[in-house]
Amino acid sequence: MTCKGFNNTGIQEVLDAVGVPKGSFYHFFKSKQDFGLQMIDHYAAQSREQLNTYLGDDQYPPLERLQRFFQSVQTKMEEADYTGGCLMGNMSQEMGDLCAAFEKKLARKWQASVAAIADCLTAARTEGSLKGDFDPDELADFLLNSWQGAMTRMKVTRSSEPLETFQKIVFTQLLK
């Protein structure tokens, strides 16, 4: 689904890929929409765990934790040859304005990611490494929005350049 999109991926295609009979699918999911919503929950939980692993690692200063997180995602994208991208970003672009259930769920999941980044930025402010008069919540929202834009461009350019530009601007100019 990260490569073809939600609407362009059929249930049978998913079932064939994982070797599960169709009856089993409908035992666990009411519909393709239900599957998509539960898939968002699963992916968001994995993303939250990754965020917590990096942003909660107290052996590094807060801004370095944040940079290490973005670098880890960039490395994963490089390993995947810049295909797929972020399921949350892809689903937001494809389904965010087509279905109220997707819109609400995606909005809540994005807000959780923003909150995790804002907590890290607050820690950076407390230790004195975050300069400027930034509101941590607004800055976190801006960073996540900018990162998602860079991820979208990464897929088009099939290179790390947009992600590297993001990190360069953010960590050598904006947050320095």
C-alpha positions in Angstrom: 0.0 0.0 0.0 2.9 2.4 0.5 3.9 1.8 -3.1 0.6 1.6 -4.9 -1.8 3.4 -2.6 -4.8 2.3 -0.7 -7.3 2.6 -3.5 -5.0 0.9 -6.1 -4.3 -2.1 -3.9 -7.0 -4.8 -3.9 -7.8 -7.0 -0.9 -7.0 -10.1 -2.9 -3.6 -8.6 -3.7 -2.9 -8.1 0.1 -4.2 -11.6 0.9 -2.0 -13.2 -1.8 1.1 -11.3 -0.5 0.6 -12.6 3.0 -0.8 -16.0 2.1 -4.1 -15.6 3.9 -7.5 -16.9 2.7 -10.2 -14.3 2.0 -12.5 -15.7 4.7 -9.9 -15.0 7.3 -9.7 -11.4 6.2 -13.4 -10.8 6.8 -13.1 -12.6 10.2 -10.8 -9.8 11.4 -12.0 -6.8 9.2 -15.5 -5.6 8.4 -14.4 -4.0 5.1 -11.5 -2.6 3.2 -12.1 0.7 5.0 -11.9 -1.1 8.4 -8.7 -2.7 7.3 -7.2 0.7 6.2 -8.2 2.3 9.5 -6.6 -0.6 11.5 -3.6 -0.5 9.3 -3.2 3.2 10.2 -3.3 2.2 13.9 -0.7 -0.4 13.5 1.6 1.8 11.5 1.2 4.7 13.8 2.1 2.5 16.8 5.3 1.5 15.0 6.1 5.1 14.2 5.4 6.2 17.7 7.7 3.4 19.0 10.4 4.6 16.6 9.9 8.2 17.7 10.1 7.2 21.4 13.3 5.2 20.8 15.1 8.2 19.3 13.5 11.1 21.1 13.5 9.4 24.5 17.2 8.4 24.3 18.6 10.5 27.2 22.2 9.6 26.3 22.0 12.3 23.6 21.0 16.0 23.9 17.4 16.7 22.7 18.3 18.3 19.4 20.7 15.5 18.5 17.9 13.0 19.3 15.7 14.7 16.9 18.4 14.8 14.2 19.1 11.1 14.8 15.4 10.3 14.3 15.2 12.1 11.0 18.5 10.5 9.9 17.2 7.0 10.8 14.1 7.6 8.5 16.3 8.8 5.7 18.5 5.7 6.0 15.3 3.5 5.8 14.2 5.4 2.7 17.7 5.0 1.1 17.5 1.2 1.8 14.1 1.1 0.2 15.5 2.8 -2.9 13.3 5.9 -2.2 10.0 3.9 -2.8 7.0 3.8 -0.7 7.7 6.6 1.7 5.6 7.1 4.8 2.3 5.3 5.0 0.8 8.0 7.1 1.8 10.7 4.6 0.6 8.6 1.7 -2.7 7.8 3.3 -3.2 11.5 4.3 -2.6 12.6 0.7 -4.8 9.9 -0.8 -7.6 9.4 1.8 -7.4 12.4 4.1 -10.1 14.4 2.4 -12.1 11.6 0.9 -13.4 9.8 4.0 -14.2 11.4 7.4 -13.1 8.3 9.3 -9.7 8.4 7.7 -9.5 12.2 8.2 -10.2 12.0 11.9 -7.9 9.0 12.6 -5.0 10.5 10.6 -5.4 13.8 12.3 -5.1 12.1 15.7 -2.1 10.1 14.7 -0.3 13.2 13.3 -1.1 15.1 16.5 0.6 12.3 18.5 3.7 12.6 16.4 3.7 16.4 16.7 3.4 16.0 20.5 6.4 13.7 20.7 8.5 16.1 18.7 7.3 19.1 20.7 8.3 17.3 24.0 11.8 16.9 22.6 11.9 20.6 21.6 10.6 21.5 25.1 13.5 19.5 26.6 15.9 21.3 24.3 14.5 24.7 25.4 14.8 23.7 29.1 18.5 22.7 28.6 19.1 25.9 26.7 19.9 24.5 23.3 16.8 25.7 21.5 17.2 29.3 20.7 14.7 31.8 19.4 11.1 32.4 20.6 9.6 29.3 19.0 6.5 27.7 20.4 7.5 24.0 20.6 4.1 22.8 19.4 4.1 25.1 16.3 7.7 24.3 15.6 7.1 20.5 15.9 4.1 20.9 13.5 6.2 22.9 11.1 9.1 20.3 11.2 6.7 17.4 10.6 5.0 19.2 7.7 8.3 20.1 6.1 9.6 16.6 6.5 6.5 15.1 4.9 7.0 17.5 2.0 10.6 16.4 1.7 9.5 12.8 1.7 7.1 13.4 -1.1 9.8 15.1 -3.2 12.2 12.2 -2.3 9.9 9.8 -4.1 9.8 12.0 -7.2 13.5 12.7 -7.3 14.4 9.1 -6.1 17.2 10.6 -4.1 18.0 11.7 -0.5 18.5 15.3 -1.6 15.2 16.7 -0.3 15.7 14.9 3.0 19.3 16.2 3.3 18.2 19.7 2.5 15.6 19.5 5.2 18.1 18.4 7.7 20.7 20.9 6.7 18.3 23.8 7.0 16.7 22.6 10.2 19.8 21.6 12.1 22.5 24.0 10.8 20.3 27.1 10.5 16.8 27.0 12.1 17.6 25.1 15.3 21.3 26.2 15.7 
